Amino acid sequence: MRTANFAQNLLSLQPELLNFAYKLTADHEEANDLLQETSLKALDNEDRYTDETNFKGWIYTIMRNIFINNYRKTLRDQTYVDTTDNQYFLNQGIDIEVDSTEVAYDLKEIRHIVNGLSKEYRVPFAMYVSGFKYREIADRLGLPLGTVKSRIYITRQKLQQDLKDFR
């Protein structure tokens, strides 16, 4: 595709691309930035575009990938890992035992609710709480991964509903 024709096609898609960018970002300024970044990336990679390729789909894919990469970068930048030793409980002393009766009651209530569930919900939830990953639970129980996730989700919702007075 000639450079002038490529640029003309890119300009004709700008209003549609802006709408798509707004749907992704839900912010006008971020949508404009995403549109600009997409246009620049498309122009920089014009030599990679072939005439047999759907131009509109190619541009939309560039925009979507830029949005996803920016989102992931934002999440990475916001993540903070504290590597210091957690000495809180070591330094707290005997005060921990004061609340032990309340904690025991809460755990007893939680166990009662969980044990009241049917086996198909109780077993995956108990395995999840014990530290098993979703995939491991699915493999051990011979269930689809989605079924395991939904059963654990339903159990958590049930616990939240039944224990709302403890918050």
Sine and cosine of phi, psi and omega as CSV:
sin_phi,cos_phi,sin_psi,cos_psi,sin_omega,cos_omega
0.00,0.00,0.73,-0.68,0.03,-1.00
-0.91,0.41,0.44,-0.90,-0.06,-1.00
-0.87,0.49,-0.68,0.73,-0.01,-1.00
-0.90,0.43,-0.67,0.74,0.02,-1.00
-0.91,0.41,-0.65,0.76,0.03,-1.00
-0.87,0.48,-0.76,0.66,-0.01,-1.00
-0.89,0.45,-0.63,0.78,0.02,-1.00
-0.90,0.44,-0.69,0.72,0.04,-1.00
-0.89,0.45,-0.64,0.76,0.02,-1.00
-0.90,0.43,-0.68,0.74,0.02,-1.00
-0.91,0.42,-0.60,0.80,-0.02,-1.00
-0.93,0.37,-0.39,0.92,0.01,-1.00
-1.00,0.02,-0.12,0.99,-0.10,-0.99
-0.81,0.59,-0.72,0.69,0.00,-1.00
-0.89,0.45,-0.66,0.75,0.03,-1.00
-0.91,0.41,-0.66,0.75,0.00,-1.00
-0.91,0.42,-0.61,0.79,0.03,-1.00
-0.90,0.44,-0.66,0.75,0.05,-1.00
-0.89,0.46,-0.69,0.73,0.01,-1.00
-0.90,0.44,-0.68,0.74,0.01,-1.00
-0.89,0.46,-0.63,0.78,0.02,-1.00
-0.92,0.40,-0.61,0.79,0.05,-1.00
-0.90,0.44,-0.58,0.81,0.00,-1.00
-0.96,0.29,-0.68,0.73,-0.15,-0.99
-0.99,-0.13,-0.47,0.88,-0.06,-1.00
0.88,0.48,0.46,0.89,0.02,-1.00
-0.53,-0.85,0.77,-0.64,-0.08,-1.00
-0.90,0.44,-0.69,0.73,-0.01,-1.00
-0.90,0.43,-0.71,0.71,0.02,-1.00
-0.91,0.41,-0.57,0.82,0.03,-1.00
-0.90,0.43,-0.68,0.74,0.05,-1.00
-0.90,0.44,-0.65,0.76,0.04,-1.00
-0.90,0.44,-0.66,0.75,0.01,-1.00
-0.91,0.42,-0.65,0.76,0.05,-1.00
-0.89,0.46,-0.70,0.72,0.00,-1.00
-0.90,0.44,-0.71,0.71,0.00,-1.00
-0.90,0.44,-0.62,0.79,0.04,-1.00
-0.91,0.41,-0.71,0.71,0.01,-1.00
-0.88,0.48,-0.69,0.72,0.01,-1.00
-0.90,0.44,-0.68,0.74,0.00,-1.00
-0.91,0.42,-0.63,0.77,0.02,-1.00
-0.90,0.43,-0.68,0.73,0.01,-1.00
-0.92,0.40,-0.63,0.78,0.04,-1.00
-0.91,0.42,-0.50,0.86,-0.07,-1.00
-0.95,-0.31,0.41,0.91,0.00,-1.00
-0.83,0.55,-0.59,0.81,-0.03,-1.00
-0.92,0.39,-0.34,0.94,0.02,-1.00
-1.00,0.10,-0.26,0.96,0.00,-1.00
-0.98,0.19,0.71,-0.70,0.07,-1.00
-0.93,-0.38,0.48,-0.88,-0.08,-1.00
-0.90,0.44,-0.40,0.91,-0.02,-1.00
-0.97,0.23,-0.24,0.97,-0.06,-1.00
-0.99,0.11,0.57,-0.83,0.07,-1.00
-0.93,0.36,0.93,-0.36,-0.09,-1.00
-0.88,0.47,-0.72,0.69,-0.04,-1.00
-0.89,0.46,-0.70,0.72,0.03,-1.00
-0.90,0.44,-0.61,0.79,0.01,-1.00
-0.89,0.46,-0.71,0.70,-0.01,-1.00
-0.92,0.39,-0.69,0.72,0.01,-1.00
-0.88,0.47,-0.62,0.79,0.03,-1.00
-0.90,0.43,-0.66,0.75,0.06,-1.00
-0.86,0.51,-0.72,0.69,-0.02,-1.00
-0.90,0.45,-0.72,0.70,-0.01,-1.00
-0.88,0.48,-0.68,0.73,0.00,-1.00
-0.91,0.41,-0.63,0.78,0.06,-1.00
-0.89,0.45,-0.69,0.72,0.01,-1.00
-0.87,0.49,-0.73,0.69,-0.01,-1.00
-0.89,0.46,-0.70,0.71,0.01,-1.00
-0.89,0.45,-0.66,0.75,0.04,-1.00
-0.91,0.42,-0.64,0.77,0.02,-1.00
-0.89,0.45,-0.72,0.69,0.02,-1.00
-0.89,0.45,-0.64,0.77,0.02,-1.00
-0.90,0.44,-0.65,0.76,0.03,-1.00
-0.88,0.47,-0.69,0.73,0.03,-1.00
-0.89,0.45,-0.68,0.74,0.02,-1.00
-0.89,0.47,-0.65,0.76,-0.02,-1.00
-0.93,0.37,-0.47,0.88,-0.03,-1.00
-1.00,0.07,-0.20,0.98,-0.03,-1.00
-0.99,0.15,0.76,-0.65,0.01,-1.00
-0.81,-0.58,0.78,-0.62,0.01,-1.00
-0.94,-0.34,0.87,-0.50,0.01,-1.00
-1.00,0.00,0.91,-0.40,-0.04,-1.00
-0.99,-0.14,0.06,1.00,0.01,-1.00
-0.96,0.27,0.44,-0.90,0.04,-1.00
-0.93,0.38,0.65,-0.76,0.04,-1.00
-1.00,-0.06,0.98,-0.19,-0.06,-1.00
-0.97,-0.23,0.23,0.97,-0.11,-0.99
-0.86,0.52,-0.80,0.60,-0.07,-1.00
-0.95,0.32,-0.50,0.87,0.04,-1.00
-0.92,0.39,-0.59,0.81,-0.05,-1.00
-1.00,0.02,-0.12,0.99,-0.09,-1.00
-0.98,0.21,-0.56,0.83,0.08,-1.00
0.99,0.14,-0.63,-0.78,-0.16,-0.99
-0.97,0.24,-0.31,0.95,-0.06,-1.00
-0.83,0.56,-0.35,0.94,-0.01,-1.00
-0.89,0.45,-0.59,0.81,-0.08,-1.00
-0.95,0.33,-0.32,0.95,-0.03,-1.00
-0.88,0.48,-0.66,0.75,-0.05,-1.00
-1.00,-0.01,0.10,1.00,-0.11,-0.99
-0.88,0.47,-0.56,0.83,0.00,-1.00
-0.94,0.34,-0.62,0.78,0.04,-1.00
-0.91,0.41,-0.67,0.74,0.01,-1.00
-0.90,0.44,-0.67,0.74,0.00,-1.00
-0.89,0.46,-0.63,0.77,0.03,-1.00
-0.91,0.42,-0.69,0.73,0.01,-1.00
-0.88,0.47,-0.71,0.70,0.02,-1.00
-0.90,0.43,-0.62,0.78,0.03,-1.00
-0.89,0.45,-0.68,0.74,0.02,-1.00
-0.91,0.42,-0.68,0.74,0.02,-1.00
-0.89,0.46,-0.72,0.69,0.03,-1.00
-0.87,0.50,-0.66,0.76,0.00,-1.00
-0.87,0.49,-0.70,0.72,-0.01,-1.00
-0.92,0.39,-0.71,0.70,-0.01,-1.00
-0.90,0.44,-0.67,0.74,0.00,-1.00
-0.93,0.37,-0.36,0.93,0.05,-1.00
-0.98,0.21,-0.19,0.98,0.02,-1.00
-0.98,0.20,0.37,-0.93,0.06,-1.00
-0.93,0.36,0.35,-0.94,-0.09,-1.00
-0.86,0.50,-0.57,0.82,-0.04,-1.00
-0.91,0.42,-0.39,0.92,0.06,-1.00
-0.99,-0.15,-0.62,0.79,-0.07,-1.00
-0.91,0.42,-0.70,0.71,-0.09,-1.00
-0.91,0.42,-0.78,0.63,0.02,-1.00
-0.87,0.49,-0.61,0.79,-0.01,-1.00
-0.92,0.39,-0.68,0.73,0.02,-1.00
-0.89,0.46,-0.65,0.76,0.03,-1.00
-0.91,0.42,-0.65,0.76,0.00,-1.00
-0.90,0.44,-0.70,0.71,0.00,-1.00
-0.91,0.41,-0.50,0.87,0.01,-1.00
-0.96,0.27,-0.18,0.98,0.08,-1.00
0.91,-0.41,0.02,1.00,0.04,-1.00
-0.95,0.32,0.55,-0.84,0.10,-1.00
-0.99,0.13,0.35,-0.94,0.00,-1.00
-0.81,0.59,-0.72,0.69,-0.04,-1.00
-0.89,0.46,-0.65,0.76,0.01,-1.00
-0.91,0.42,-0.66,0.75,0.02,-1.00
-0.90,0.44,-0.71,0.71,-0.01,-1.00
-0.88,0.48,-0.68,0.74,0.00,-1.00
-0.91,0.41,-0.69,0.72,-0.05,-1.00
-0.94,0.35,-0.57,0.82,-0.02,-1.00
-1.00,-0.05,-0.13,0.99,0.00,-1.00
0.93,0.37,0.59,0.81,-0.01,-1.00
-0.90,-0.43,0.40,-0.92,0.12,-0.99
-0.91,0.41,0.49,-0.87,-0.03,-1.00
-0.85,0.52,-0.68,0.73,0.00,-1.00
-0.89,0.46,-0.59,0.81,0.02,-1.00
-0.91,0.42,-0.68,0.73,0.03,-1.00
-0.88,0.47,-0.72,0.69,-0.01,-1.00
-0.88,0.48,-0.69,0.72,-0.04,-1.00
-0.93,0.37,-0.60,0.80,0.02,-1.00
-0.92,0.40,-0.64,0.77,0.04,-1.00
-0.92,0.39,-0.65,0.76,0.03,-1.00
-0.88,0.48,-0.73,0.68,-0.02,-1.00
-0.89,0.46,-0.65,0.76,0.03,-1.00
-0.90,0.44,-0.67,0.74,0.02,-1.00
-0.89,0.45,-0.66,0.75,0.04,-1.00
-0.89,0.46,-0.66,0.75,0.02,-1.00
-0.88,0.47,-0.70,0.72,0.04,-1.00
-0.88,0.47,-0.69,0.72,0.02,-1.00
-0.88,0.48,-0.65,0.76,-0.01,-1.00
-0.92,0.39,-0.72,0.69,-0.06,-1.00
-0.96,0.27,-0.42,0.91,-0.05,-1.00
-0.96,-0.28,0.32,0.95,-0.06,-1.00
-0.90,0.44,-0.39,0.92,0.03,-1.00
-0.96,0.29,-0.33,0.94,-0.04,-1.00
-1.00,0.10,-0.15,0.99,-0.02,-1.00
-0.94,0.33,0.00,0.00,0.00,0.00
